[in-house]
Amino acid sequence: MKIATWNINSLTVRLPQVLDWLAAQAADAPVDVLALQELKLTDDKFPAAAFQEAGYHAQWFGQKTYNGVALITRAPVTDVVKNIPGFVDDMARVISATVAGVRVIGAYFPNGQAPGSDKFVYKMRWLEALREWVRAEMVSQPNLVLLGDYNITFDDLDVWDPVGLAGTIHCTDEERAHLQALIGLGLTDAFRLFAQPEKSYSWWDYRMLGFQKNRGMRIDHILISEALKPLARACTIDRVPRKNKQPSDHAPVIVTLDLPG
């Protein structure tokens, strides 16, 4: 079973890239679940027919201009939940569903703007609410995957310039403490289960040749529960779509689990 996450930075602009990527993956083994972030469209504009024609089901939670998340799946899903239950939020950031016995939570974590800002305070509150909800979910959902654009790095290995960017957004002690708190629930960073190339990143700024110079960060993560950890076979970042014409600034991250797809 292949599960992937990709901040597509406007599905309106990059739908052909998503469909092409899914088709290319299928030549090896098809992606069973793709969590998308930053759809940047309203629900009525979601291209459900295009995914259906390509052989996929879709669940989406859109928002005008910003945010928006979706789950693209080969199999039908059940128990769809949008956003964090009990947390009042007018941002479309989370969509979760059960797929082939796996609880999948796709999330677009708040950026936070800058330490000390109102948006940073919102990010801290959002992370607290997410953690408590995931804690409750794991009680009844042992096979759980939390994936998406976290807008947080784990440590210096995830940052192209750890000294220069120390304490800046995505790299603060407060953000990283929240990320470790999710790990403390019994989740594991699937990417770090396997040997990876040095300077492996999932996001690169469009400016100043960020991708060409590999000045990036690893802020897109796939966390898996203890029950799934021994079933993980690989976790990779696919840099190829970042080379597209008019690419997203993020690359897909894919985990392969030894489950029936």
C-alpha positions as CSV (number, residue, x, y, z in Angstrom):
1,M,0.0,0.0,0.0
2,K,1.5,3.3,-1.1
3,I,0.4,6.4,0.8
4,A,1.7,9.9,-0.3
5,T,1.4,13.5,0.6
6,W,1.9,16.5,-1.6
7,N,1.3,20.2,-1.1
8,I,0.3,21.1,-4.6
9,N,0.1,24.9,-4.1
10,S,-3.1,25.3,-6.3
11,L,-4.8,22.3,-7.7
12,T,-6.3,24.6,-10.4
13,V,-2.9,25.3,-11.8
14,R,-1.4,21.8,-11.2
15,L,-4.1,19.3,-11.8
16,P,-2.4,17.9,-14.9
17,Q,0.8,17.5,-12.9
18,V,-1.0,15.5,-10.2
19,L,-2.7,13.3,-12.8
20,D,0.6,12.7,-14.6
21,W,2.4,11.9,-11.4
22,L,-0.3,9.3,-10.4
23,A,-0.1,7.7,-13.8
24,A,3.7,7.6,-13.7
25,Q,3.6,6.0,-10.2
26,A,1.2,3.4,-11.5
27,A,3.8,2.1,-13.9
28,D,5.6,0.7,-10.8
29,A,2.9,0.4,-8.2
30,P,-0.1,2.7,-7.9
31,V,-0.5,5.1,-5.2
32,D,-3.4,4.0,-3.0
33,V,-3.8,7.2,-1.0
34,L,-2.7,10.7,-1.9
35,A,-3.2,13.5,0.6
36,L,-3.1,17.0,-1.1
37,Q,-2.7,20.3,0.6
38,E,-3.2,23.9,-0.5
39,L,-5.9,23.2,-3.1
40,K,-6.7,26.9,-3.2
41,L,-10.2,26.4,-4.5
42,T,-13.8,26.2,-3.2
43,D,-15.6,22.8,-3.0
44,D,-17.7,23.5,-6.1
45,K,-14.5,24.0,-8.2
46,F,-12.9,20.7,-7.2
47,P,-12.2,18.5,-10.3
48,A,-13.8,15.3,-9.0
49,A,-14.6,14.1,-12.6
50,A,-11.0,14.3,-13.6
51,F,-9.9,12.0,-10.7
52,Q,-12.9,9.7,-11.4
53,E,-11.8,9.4,-15.0
54,A,-8.3,8.5,-13.8
55,G,-9.8,5.7,-11.6
56,Y,-9.7,7.5,-8.2
57,H,-12.2,8.4,-5.6
58,A,-11.9,11.8,-4.0
59,Q,-12.8,13.5,-0.7
60,W,-12.1,17.2,-0.4
61,F,-12.5,20.2,1.9
62,G,-11.9,23.4,-0.1
63,Q,-11.5,27.1,0.7
64,K,-11.2,30.1,-1.5
65,T,-7.7,31.5,-2.2
66,Y,-5.9,29.6,0.6
67,N,-5.7,26.3,2.3
68,G,-7.9,23.3,1.2
69,V,-7.1,19.6,1.6
70,A,-8.1,16.4,-0.2
71,L,-7.7,12.6,-0.1
72,I,-7.4,10.9,-3.4
73,T,-7.9,7.1,-3.1
74,R,-8.1,4.0,-5.2
75,A,-10.6,2.4,-2.9
76,P,-13.7,4.0,-1.4
77,V,-13.4,5.6,2.0
78,T,-15.5,5.7,5.1
79,D,-15.9,7.9,8.2
80,V,-14.8,11.2,6.6
81,V,-14.1,14.0,9.1
82,K,-13.2,17.5,8.2
83,N,-11.0,19.6,10.5
84,I,-10.3,18.9,14.1
85,P,-13.5,17.9,16.0
86,G,-14.1,20.4,18.9
87,F,-11.6,23.0,17.6
88,V,-13.3,26.0,16.1
89,D,-11.5,26.9,12.9
90,D,-12.6,28.7,9.7
91,M,-9.6,27.3,7.9
92,A,-9.9,24.1,5.7
93,R,-6.8,22.3,7.1
94,V,-7.6,18.7,7.9
95,I,-9.4,15.8,6.2
96,S,-9.4,12.3,7.5
97,A,-11.0,9.0,6.5
98,T,-10.6,5.2,6.8
99,V,-9.1,3.5,3.7
100,A,-8.6,-0.3,3.6
101,G,-8.5,-0.5,7.4
102,V,-6.0,2.4,7.8
103,R,-7.1,5.7,9.4
104,V,-5.5,8.4,7.3
105,I,-5.3,12.0,8.5
106,G,-4.2,14.5,5.9
107,A,-3.3,17.9,7.2
108,Y,-2.0,21.3,6.2
109,F,-0.4,22.6,9.4
110,P,-0.5,26.4,9.9
111,N,2.6,28.3,8.7
112,G,2.9,30.4,11.8
113,Q,4.4,33.4,10.0
114,A,6.9,34.4,12.7
115,P,7.5,33.6,16.4
116,G,5.5,35.8,18.6
117,S,2.9,36.7,15.9
118,D,-0.8,36.1,16.2
119,K,-0.5,33.5,13.6
120,F,2.2,31.7,15.6
121,V,-0.1,31.7,18.6
122,Y,-2.8,30.2,16.4
123,K,-0.4,27.5,15.3
124,M,0.4,26.5,18.9
125,R,-3.3,26.3,19.7
126,W,-3.9,24.3,16.6
127,L,-1.1,21.9,17.3
128,E,-2.4,21.3,20.8
129,A,-5.8,20.5,19.5
130,L,-4.5,18.2,16.8
131,R,-2.4,16.3,19.3
132,E,-5.3,15.6,21.7
133,W,-7.5,14.6,18.8
134,V,-4.9,12.2,17.4
135,R,-4.4,10.8,20.9
136,A,-8.1,9.9,21.1
137,E,-8.1,8.6,17.5
138,M,-5.3,6.2,18.2
139,V,-7.3,4.4,20.9
140,S,-9.7,3.1,18.4
141,Q,-7.6,3.3,15.3
142,P,-4.3,1.4,15.7
143,N,-3.5,1.6,12.0
144,L,-3.1,5.3,11.7
145,V,-1.2,7.6,9.4
146,L,-0.8,11.4,10.0
147,L,0.7,13.1,6.9
148,G,0.9,16.4,5.2
149,D,2.7,19.7,5.1
150,Y,3.7,20.2,8.7
151,N,5.5,23.5,8.3
152,I,7.9,22.2,10.9
153,T,11.4,20.6,10.7
154,F,12.4,17.9,13.1
155,D,16.0,19.0,13.6
156,D,19.0,20.5,11.9
157,L,19.2,17.7,9.4
158,D,16.0,19.0,7.9
159,V,17.4,22.5,7.2
160,W,19.8,23.6,4.5
161,D,21.3,26.3,6.8
162,P,20.6,25.2,10.4
163,V,22.8,28.0,11.8
164,G,21.4,30.9,9.8
165,L,17.8,29.7,10.2
166,A,17.9,28.7,13.9
167,G,14.9,30.0,15.8
168,T,13.1,31.1,12.6
169,I,9.7,29.8,11.6
170,H,9.6,26.1,10.9
171,C,12.7,25.7,13.1
172,T,11.7,27.1,16.5
173,D,12.0,25.1,19.7
174,E,8.3,25.5,20.3
175,E,7.3,24.0,17.0
176,R,9.7,21.2,17.3
177,A,8.5,20.4,20.8
178,H,5.0,20.0,19.4
179,L,6.3,17.7,16.7
180,Q,8.1,15.6,19.3
181,A,4.8,15.5,21.3
182,L,3.2,13.8,18.3
183,I,6.0,11.3,18.3
184,G,5.4,10.8,22.0
185,L,1.9,9.5,21.2
186,G,3.4,6.5,19.6
187,L,3.9,7.8,16.1
188,T,7.1,7.4,14.0
189,D,8.7,9.5,11.3
190,A,8.5,7.0,8.4
191,F,11.3,8.8,6.5
192,R,13.8,8.3,9.2
193,L,13.2,4.6,9.4
194,F,15.4,4.2,6.3
195,A,18.8,5.4,5.3
196,Q,18.4,8.6,3.3
197,P,20.6,10.8,1.2
198,E,22.2,13.7,3.0
199,K,20.4,17.1,2.6
200,S,17.0,15.5,1.8
201,Y,14.3,18.2,1.6
202,S,10.7,18.4,0.5
203,W,10.3,22.1,0.1
204,W,12.4,24.7,-1.7
205,D,11.7,28.5,-2.0
206,Y,10.9,29.6,-5.5
207,R,13.3,32.5,-5.0
208,M,17.1,32.7,-5.4
209,L,17.4,29.3,-7.1
210,G,16.4,27.5,-4.0
211,F,15.8,24.2,-5.7
212,Q,18.7,24.4,-8.0
213,K,21.0,25.0,-5.1
214,N,19.2,22.5,-2.8
215,R,18.5,25.2,-0.2
216,G,15.4,23.5,1.2
217,M,13.7,22.1,4.3
218,R,12.0,18.9,5.1
219,I,8.6,20.0,6.3
220,D,6.4,17.4,4.7
221,H,6.1,14.4,6.9
222,I,4.4,11.0,7.2
223,L,4.0,9.7,10.7
224,I,2.8,6.1,11.2
225,S,1.5,4.3,14.3
226,E,3.3,1.5,16.1
227,A,1.1,-1.1,14.4
228,L,2.2,0.1,11.0
229,K,5.9,0.7,11.8
230,P,7.0,-3.0,11.2
231,L,5.1,-3.0,7.9
232,A,6.9,0.0,6.5
233,R,9.1,-1.0,3.5
234,A,10.3,2.4,2.1
235,C,9.8,6.1,2.5
236,T,11.0,8.5,-0.2
237,I,10.8,12.1,-1.4
238,D,10.2,12.3,-5.1
239,R,12.1,15.4,-6.4
240,V,11.1,14.8,-10.0
241,P,7.9,16.9,-10.0
242,R,9.8,19.9,-8.5
243,K,11.6,20.0,-11.9
244,N,8.3,20.5,-13.8
245,K,7.5,23.7,-15.6
246,Q,5.5,25.8,-13.0
247,P,6.0,23.3,-10.2
248,S,4.7,23.3,-6.7
249,D,7.4,24.4,-4.3
250,H,6.9,21.1,-2.5
251,A,7.7,17.5,-3.6
252,P,5.7,14.4,-2.9
253,V,6.6,12.2,0.0
254,I,5.6,8.5,-0.3
255,V,5.6,5.6,2.2
256,T,5.2,2.0,1.2
257,L,3.5,-0.3,3.7
258,D,3.3,-4.1,3.5
259,L,-0.5,-4.0,3.4
260,P,-2.9,-5.2,0.6
261,G,-3.4,-2.2,-1.7
